[in-house]
Amino acid sequence: MTGFRAEIAIENIGRRGDGVAALEGGIVHVPATAPGDRVSVALTETGPGRFRGRLLDLLQAGPDRREAPCRHFAECGGCALQHLTPDAYGAWKLDMLRGLLARNGLDAAVVEPLHRSPPGSRRRAGFTIRRRRDDAIVGFNERHSHRVVDLAACPVVLPEIAALIAPLRAWAETALQAGDRADAHVAVTDSGLDLLVRTGARLGGAGRDALVDLLAREDLARVARAHPKREGAEVLAEARPVRAVHGGVPVALAPGAFAQATADGEAVLTGFVLDAVQGAASAFDLFCGSGAFALPLAKRGCSVFAADIDKAAVANLSAAARQAGLPKLHAEARNLMRRPVPAGELAGAEIVVFDPPRAGAKAQAAEIAASRVPVVVAVSCDPGTFMRDARILVEGGYRLTRLRPVDQFLWSAHLELAARFDFAG
Ligand SMILES: C[S@@+](CC[C@H](N)C(=O)[O-])C[C@H]1O[C@@H](n2cnc3c(N)ncnc32)[C@H](O)[C@@H]1O
């Protein structure tokens, strides 16, 4: 049926944020549509009975629809849900979460109100840069495509990140050759803007100098360059040391270091962890990054064993703990997917916090489940893998007692979660 057009009524919104409608016994996903919309679409078959619809005309708007605040919406793949009213948008995220909990036999009654990071608060972004024959473009990929949408603005990121789009484009026009590609990782840290450009293109002296010029002109804290196929990054210029501050403790950040997507989101997650810890004397912080949870825990006098695969983050965390006089914080570089901390080692602690990447932490969750540690906090940026890991804990005798959804991925279909599990025997 590829190439056909159809008129359909959108019934609900699917897991990826696309409107969903039934069609001749099959199902159609249409980006940028809302329940109650009547739309005309061009269909592409994506599997047996499954279609993707490209919106041609909005024939009648559903009750949850509003004008999207960004001019790039619908084309840019960065956002999926700007066209919903704030109430409908929040309700969709919570319904999606409750549906997943129900399907996994987990208690949806423990879901707390959705924390919402506001527009213009995202503190890191990864832009794709393409040098074309006559100009350069800087932006995010289109939905389901490698085509880059050239951005004039982005209402999701902090204004200082959005303000760097035009200078990055100007840099690419002078420094790159037609056909060259690069990625720019931009983060707002406690020291200011940190820019990491990753490219396999030959930059030459002028290209590097032009990057260094950006530092002074745009008041960046640091500029670094990396190669997509090589580990590590080369710092080209640094105006001031780049740091995050966790629990009042400054910690150095390597170029491209992980940070929670928004500062207010991180504050809610850290508050959740500290609330669970109360007066605990010993804790594990697994997938610790630069210590967003480990450092505040150690500041409270808790003995903390922290681990992460990122060697630079672990070294910086250890140095920060030393300088702050926190001898009870020990950090180890460790691949927790291949070599999870075993149940026997976890068993002595009062609390385990784990905050894995999107893939979740299946092997580590199994060890935690077997450890019988009284309290476990799971922080997750992927509700799907969270459910799998939560089931492992529940099968091991834990009960889900709190679940805080944190919307730090505004207008996307993603959702951050902080969950508390208590060992019930
Ligand atoms: C969502 S971040 C959490 C970081 C930290 N908790 C924070 O809030 O800043 C996930 C972390 O998992 C780490 N990670 C990814 N794969 C890993 C692995 N196989 N073993 C251990 N850590 C891993 C990353 O380096 C990253 O720091």
The ligand as a Tripos MOL2 file, in Angstrom:
@<TRIPOS>MOLECULE
LIG
   27    29     1     0     0
SMALL
NO_CHARGES

@<TRIPOS>ATOM
      1 C1         22.6010    7.9060   33.0790 C.3       1 LIG1
      2 S1         24.3220    8.1100   33.3640 S.3       1 LIG1
      3 C2         24.3170    8.3310   35.1070 C.3       1 LIG1
      4 C3         25.4830    9.0820   35.6920 C.3       1 LIG1
      5 C4         25.3020    9.6560   37.0910 C.3       1 LIG1
      6 N1         24.5190    8.8060   37.9530 N.3       1 LIG1
      7 C5         24.7130   11.0560   37.0400 C.2       1 LIG1
      8 O1         23.5730   11.2320   37.4750 O.co2     1 LIG1
      9 O2         25.3980   11.9760   36.5730 O.co2     1 LIG1
     10 C6         24.8640    6.5020   33.0640 C.3       1 LIG1
     11 C7         26.2980    6.2350   33.3850 C.3       1 LIG1
     12 O3         26.5260    4.8540   33.0650 O.3       1 LIG1
     13 C8         27.8750    4.7380   32.6440 C.3       1 LIG1
     14 N2         27.9910    3.4510   31.9280 N.ar      1 LIG1
     15 C9         27.6200    3.1660   30.6580 C.ar      1 LIG1
     16 N3         27.9060    1.8740   30.3680 N.ar      1 LIG1
     17 C10        28.4740    1.3520   31.4880 C.ar      1 LIG1
     18 C11        28.9920    0.0590   31.8120 C.ar      1 LIG1
     19 N4         28.9760   -0.9290   30.9210 N.pl3     1 LIG1
     20 N5         29.5050   -0.1360   33.0370 N.ar      1 LIG1
     21 C12        29.5290    0.8750   33.9400 C.ar      1 LIG1
     22 N6         29.0820    2.1100   33.6870 N.ar      1 LIG1
     23 C13        28.5370    2.3480   32.4720 C.ar      1 LIG1
     24 C14        28.1350    5.9800   31.8380 C.3       1 LIG1
     25 O4         29.5120    6.2550   31.7790 O.3       1 LIG1
     26 C15        27.3200    7.0380   32.6270 C.3       1 LIG1
     27 O5         28.1320    7.7280   33.5320 O.3       1 LIG1
@<TRIPOS>BOND
     1     1     2 1
     2     2     3 1
     3     2    10 1
     4     3     4 1
     5     4     5 1
     6     5     6 1
     7     5     7 1
     8     7     8 2
     9     7     9 1
    10    10    11 1
    11    11    12 1
    12    11    26 1
    13    12    13 1
    14    13    14 1
    15    13    24 1
    16    14    15 ar
    17    14    23 ar
    18    15    16 ar
    19    16    17 ar
    20    17    18 ar
    21    17    23 ar
    22    18    19 1
    23    18    20 ar
    24    20    21 ar
    25    21    22 ar
    26    22    23 ar
    27    24    25 1
    28    24    26 1
    29    26    27 1
@<TRIPOS>SUBSTRUCTURE
     1 LIG1         1 GROUP 0 **** ****
